[in-house]
Amino acid sequence: MKVGVLGAGAWGTALGNLLAQNGHETTLWAFEADVAAAINDRRENAQYLPGIALHPQLHVSTDATAAVRNAELLVSVSPSHVTRSVLARVRDAVPAGIPVVSATKGLELDTLALMSDVVEAMLPQARLVVLSGPSFAIEVAEGQPTAVVAASHDAEAAALTQQAFGAARFRVYTNGDVVGAELGGALKNVMAVAAGMLEGLGLGDNPRAALLTRGLAEITRLGVVMGADPQTFAGLAGMGDLVLTCCGDLSRNRQLGQAVAQGMSLDDWRATHRAVAEGANASQAAVALGAKHGVELPIATQVCNVLFHGASPRESISALMERSPKAELWR
């Protein structure tokens, strides 16, 4: 197939390279001219995916419209805060009926929209698929065994995505729960910031285990109220991605939490890192979504308090531990 990939960060480059390896004529749109030049000149995205020799069939362009024109499959991998504006640029060039795979794990802060909502609003002529699951970009690019989920209400579009991306070391499962896949992918980033804070404070395995378990409960509570299937959160887009992002050293969101716990501000982090840590804005959006749907999200609230309202990580841990006693499960 002819494939267009919007976004040349680490994940967009890794997915574009995978598609090219699978035999698809793939064009990667890069917003940054230096990134495009590096790929053209050296077949390497040295800024976001260093050390990976990119496939000759992976082309790069700084013209977003050219990247999607005549495509048979489109992959959207721009950061959540610019996804709407990027899709607006290419809207008129996107063919009717084309599957659009949203691979951005985030929430739109101003509207609280899922990325699937943004794609459907901006490209109503397309068929939506969400790609999510535990998948560090560099490990995918290195060919390490990886399993993800393609979620869609359109079984044919999900199957086409499964076939396009599927490879010997990249296994794709299909799922009909778009909301669950989206929330699992977005909110695990918030929990990863919290996990990084634990690490930055020098805490051990007990608090990490509690965070993973209660974080998953928090994500599931909101997801069910928003129409997700609770079983999704026990799968790759839920627990799988949560474990990877909270425990893996490669997680940008975990690195952000570590840095903040050691005294760096969010503004300083953003000023010194080109890659986006989606968990910061997602914490604000999650708190607002919880308020909208009447769902208590204590961990997300504390992450938001630390990042945006001046709370210290130690104070936030105390606030969580000293909440009124509750039952985990009672039948």
C-alpha positions as CSV (number, residue, x, y, z in Angstrom):
1,M,0.0,0.0,0.0
2,K,0.9,3.7,-0.2
3,V,1.0,5.0,3.4
4,G,1.3,8.5,4.9
5,V,2.6,9.0,8.4
6,L,2.0,12.4,10.0
7,G,4.7,13.1,12.7
8,A,8.4,12.3,12.6
9,G,9.1,12.0,16.3
10,A,10.4,8.7,17.7
11,W,7.1,6.8,17.5
12,G,6.1,8.1,14.1
13,T,9.6,7.3,12.7
14,A,9.5,3.8,14.2
15,L,6.0,3.1,12.8
16,G,6.9,4.5,9.4
17,N,10.1,2.4,9.3
18,L,8.1,-0.7,10.2
19,L,5.6,-0.1,7.5
20,A,8.4,0.4,5.0
21,Q,10.0,-2.8,6.1
22,N,6.7,-4.5,5.5
23,G,6.9,-3.5,1.9
24,H,4.6,-0.4,1.9
25,E,5.6,2.8,0.1
26,T,5.7,5.1,3.1
27,T,6.0,8.8,3.3
28,L,6.8,10.4,6.7
29,W,5.9,14.0,7.2
30,A,8.4,15.9,9.4
31,F,7.4,19.3,10.8
32,E,11.1,20.1,11.5
33,A,13.3,20.7,8.5
34,D,16.4,19.5,10.3
35,V,14.8,16.2,11.0
36,A,13.8,15.7,7.4
37,A,17.3,16.7,6.2
38,A,18.9,14.2,8.5
39,I,16.7,11.4,7.2
40,N,17.3,12.3,3.6
41,D,21.0,12.8,4.0
42,R,22.0,10.0,6.5
43,R,18.9,7.7,6.6
44,E,18.7,8.4,10.3
45,N,16.4,10.4,12.6
46,A,19.3,11.4,14.8
47,Q,17.2,13.8,16.9
48,Y,14.4,11.4,17.9
49,L,15.5,7.9,17.0
50,P,19.3,7.9,17.0
51,G,21.3,4.8,15.9
52,I,18.6,3.3,13.7
53,A,19.3,2.9,10.0
54,L,16.0,3.7,8.2
55,H,14.6,1.6,5.4
56,P,15.2,2.9,1.8
57,Q,11.4,2.7,1.2
58,L,10.8,5.2,3.9
59,H,10.5,8.7,2.3
60,V,10.3,12.0,4.1
61,S,8.7,15.3,3.3
62,T,8.1,18.6,5.0
63,D,4.8,19.0,3.0
64,A,2.0,17.4,4.9
65,T,-0.4,17.4,2.0
66,A,2.1,15.6,-0.2
67,A,2.6,13.0,2.4
68,V,-1.1,12.0,2.5
69,R,-2.1,12.5,-1.2
70,N,-3.2,9.3,-2.8
71,A,-2.5,7.3,0.4
72,E,-4.4,4.1,1.1
73,L,-3.6,4.2,4.8
74,L,-2.9,7.3,7.0
75,V,-1.1,7.2,10.4
76,S,-1.5,10.2,12.7
77,V,1.3,10.5,15.3
78,S,1.6,14.2,16.0
79,P,1.6,15.3,19.7
80,S,-1.9,15.7,21.1
81,H,-1.8,19.5,21.4
82,V,-1.2,19.9,17.6
83,T,-3.1,16.9,16.2
84,R,-6.2,19.0,15.4
85,S,-4.2,21.7,13.5
86,V,-2.1,19.1,11.6
87,L,-5.2,17.2,10.4
88,A,-6.8,20.5,9.4
89,R,-3.9,21.1,7.1
90,V,-4.4,17.8,5.2
91,R,-8.2,17.4,5.5
92,D,-9.0,18.2,1.9
93,A,-6.3,15.8,0.6
94,V,-7.4,12.8,2.6
95,P,-9.3,10.3,0.4
96,A,-12.8,9.2,1.5
97,G,-13.0,5.8,3.2
98,I,-9.3,5.6,4.0
99,P,-8.4,4.0,7.4
100,V,-6.7,6.6,9.6
101,V,-4.7,5.1,12.4
102,S,-4.4,7.3,15.5
103,A,-1.2,6.4,17.3
104,T,-1.0,9.5,19.6
105,K,-1.5,8.6,23.3
106,G,-2.9,11.8,24.8
107,L,-6.0,14.0,25.5
108,E,-6.8,17.4,24.0
109,L,-6.5,19.7,26.9
110,D,-8.9,22.5,25.8
111,T,-11.8,20.2,24.7
112,L,-11.0,17.1,26.8
113,A,-11.4,15.2,23.6
114,L,-9.9,11.8,23.0
115,M,-7.6,11.7,19.9
116,S,-10.2,9.5,18.2
117,D,-12.7,12.3,18.7
118,V,-10.3,14.7,17.1
119,V,-9.7,12.5,14.1
120,E,-13.4,11.9,13.6
121,A,-14.1,15.6,13.8
122,M,-11.4,16.6,11.4
123,L,-11.5,13.7,9.0
124,P,-15.2,12.6,8.9
125,Q,-14.6,10.9,5.6
126,A,-12.1,8.5,7.1
127,R,-12.4,5.2,9.0
128,L,-10.8,5.5,12.5
129,V,-8.5,3.0,14.1
130,V,-6.6,3.5,17.4
131,L,-3.2,1.8,17.8
132,S,-2.1,1.4,21.4
133,G,-0.2,-0.9,23.7
134,P,3.2,-1.3,25.3
135,S,5.7,-0.2,22.7
136,F,8.8,1.9,23.2
137,A,9.7,3.3,19.8
138,I,13.4,2.4,20.0
139,E,12.6,-1.2,20.8
140,V,10.2,-1.5,17.9
141,A,12.8,0.0,15.6
142,E,15.4,-2.5,16.9
143,G,13.0,-5.3,16.1
144,Q,12.3,-6.4,19.6
145,P,9.2,-8.5,20.0
146,T,6.2,-6.2,20.6
147,A,2.4,-6.7,20.9
148,V,-0.1,-3.9,20.4
149,V,-3.9,-3.4,19.8
150,A,-5.7,-2.0,16.8
151,A,-9.1,-0.8,18.2
152,S,-11.9,0.3,15.9
153,H,-15.7,0.2,15.5
154,D,-14.9,-0.8,11.9
155,A,-13.8,-4.5,11.9
156,E,-12.5,-4.2,8.3
157,A,-10.4,-1.2,9.1
158,A,-9.0,-2.9,12.2
159,A,-8.1,-6.0,10.2
160,L,-6.5,-3.9,7.5
161,T,-4.4,-2.1,10.1
162,Q,-3.5,-5.5,11.6
163,Q,-2.3,-6.7,8.3
164,A,-0.4,-3.5,7.4
165,F,1.6,-3.4,10.6
166,G,1.9,-7.0,11.5
167,A,5.3,-8.5,11.3
168,A,7.4,-11.4,12.7
169,R,8.3,-9.2,15.7
170,F,5.3,-6.9,15.8
171,R,2.1,-8.6,16.7
172,V,-1.2,-6.7,16.3
173,Y,-4.4,-7.8,18.0
174,T,-7.8,-6.3,17.1
175,N,-10.3,-4.8,19.6
176,G,-13.6,-3.1,19.3
177,D,-13.2,-0.8,22.3
178,V,-11.9,2.5,21.0
179,V,-12.6,4.5,24.3
180,G,-10.8,1.9,26.4
181,A,-7.8,1.8,24.2
182,E,-7.6,5.6,24.1
183,L,-8.0,6.1,27.8
184,G,-5.5,3.3,28.7
185,G,-2.9,4.9,26.4
186,A,-3.4,8.4,27.6
187,L,-3.8,8.0,31.3
188,K,-1.0,5.5,31.8
189,N,1.3,8.5,31.0
190,V,-0.1,10.3,34.1
191,M,0.7,7.2,36.2
192,A,4.2,7.1,34.7
193,V,4.9,10.6,35.9
194,A,3.8,9.5,39.4
195,A,6.1,6.5,39.1
196,G,9.0,8.7,38.1
197,M,8.3,10.8,41.2
198,L,8.6,7.7,43.4
199,E,11.8,6.9,41.7
200,G,13.2,10.4,42.1
201,L,12.4,10.3,45.8
202,G,14.4,7.1,46.2
203,L,11.3,5.0,47.2
204,G,11.1,1.3,46.7
205,D,8.9,-1.5,45.2
206,N,6.0,-1.3,47.7
207,P,4.9,2.2,46.6
208,R,5.4,1.3,42.9
209,A,3.2,-1.8,43.2
210,A,0.5,0.2,45.0
211,L,0.7,2.9,42.3
212,L,0.3,0.4,39.4
213,T,-2.6,-1.3,41.1
214,R,-4.5,1.8,42.2
215,G,-3.6,3.6,39.1
216,L,-5.2,0.9,37.0
217,A,-8.3,1.0,39.2
218,E,-8.5,4.8,38.7
219,I,-8.2,4.5,34.9
220,T,-10.8,1.7,34.8
221,R,-13.3,3.7,36.9
222,L,-13.2,6.6,34.5
223,G,-13.2,4.4,31.4
224,V,-16.3,2.4,32.4
225,V,-18.2,5.7,33.1
226,M,-17.2,6.9,29.6
227,G,-18.4,3.6,28.0
228,A,-15.3,1.5,27.9
229,D,-15.2,-2.3,28.4
230,P,-13.4,-2.9,31.7
231,Q,-11.7,-6.0,30.2
232,T,-9.7,-3.7,27.9
233,F,-7.8,-2.4,30.9
234,A,-6.6,-5.9,31.8
235,G,-5.1,-6.1,28.3
236,L,-2.3,-4.6,26.2
237,A,-3.8,-1.1,26.0
238,G,-4.3,-1.1,29.8
239,M,-2.1,-3.1,32.2
240,G,0.4,-3.8,29.5
241,D,1.1,-0.2,28.6
242,L,0.9,0.9,32.3
243,V,3.6,-1.6,33.4
244,L,5.9,-0.6,30.5
245,T,5.6,3.1,31.0
246,C,5.7,3.1,34.8
247,C,8.7,0.7,35.0
248,G,10.7,1.2,31.9
249,D,13.7,3.6,32.0
250,L,13.0,4.7,28.4
251,S,9.6,6.3,29.4
252,R,9.7,10.1,28.9
253,N,6.9,10.5,31.4
254,R,8.7,8.5,34.0
255,Q,11.8,10.6,33.3
256,L,9.8,13.8,33.8
257,G,8.5,12.6,37.2
258,Q,12.0,11.7,38.3
259,A,13.3,15.2,37.3
260,V,10.4,17.0,39.1
261,A,11.0,15.0,42.3
262,Q,14.6,16.0,42.2
263,G,13.8,19.7,41.9
264,M,13.2,20.5,38.2
265,S,10.2,22.5,37.2
266,L,7.9,21.4,34.4
267,D,8.8,24.6,32.5
268,D,12.5,23.8,32.7
269,W,11.8,20.2,31.5
270,R,9.9,21.4,28.5
271,A,12.6,24.0,27.7
272,T,15.3,21.3,27.6
273,H,13.5,18.4,25.9
274,R,12.2,18.5,22.3
275,A,10.2,15.3,22.7
276,V,6.7,15.7,24.4
277,A,5.9,14.0,27.7
278,E,2.1,13.6,27.2
279,G,1.4,12.9,30.9
280,A,1.7,16.5,31.9
281,N,-1.3,17.8,29.9
282,A,-3.1,14.5,30.3
283,S,-3.0,15.0,34.1
284,Q,-4.9,18.3,33.7
285,A,-7.4,16.8,31.2
286,A,-7.9,13.7,33.4
287,V,-8.8,15.8,36.4
288,A,-11.3,17.8,34.3
289,L,-12.8,14.6,32.9
290,G,-13.1,13.1,36.3
291,A,-15.0,16.2,37.5
292,K,-17.2,16.2,34.4
293,H,-18.2,12.5,34.9
294,G,-18.3,12.5,38.7
295,V,-15.3,10.1,39.0
296,E,-12.7,10.5,41.8
297,L,-9.1,10.4,40.4
298,P,-6.9,10.9,43.4
299,I,-3.5,10.0,41.7
300,A,-4.1,12.1,38.6
301,T,-5.2,15.0,40.9
302,Q,-1.9,14.8,42.9
303,V,0.2,14.6,39.7
304,C,-1.6,17.7,38.4
305,N,-1.0,19.4,41.8
306,V,2.7,18.8,41.7
307,L,3.2,19.8,38.0
308,F,0.9,22.8,37.9
309,H,0.0,24.0,41.4
310,G,3.2,23.9,43.4
311,A,2.6,20.8,45.6
312,S,5.7,18.8,46.5
313,P,5.8,15.1,45.6
314,R,6.2,14.1,49.3
315,E,3.2,16.1,50.3
316,S,1.2,14.5,47.5
317,I,2.2,11.0,48.6
318,S,1.1,11.9,52.1
319,A,-2.2,13.2,50.8
320,L,-2.9,9.9,49.0
321,M,-1.9,7.7,52.0
322,E,-4.0,9.7,54.5
323,R,-7.2,9.7,52.6
324,S,-10.2,8.3,54.4
325,P,-10.3,4.4,54.6
326,K,-12.1,2.7,51.8
327,A,-12.9,-0.9,50.6
328,E,-11.0,-2.2,47.6
329,L,-13.8,-4.7,46.9
330,W,-16.8,-5.7,48.9
331,R,-19.5,-8.1,47.8
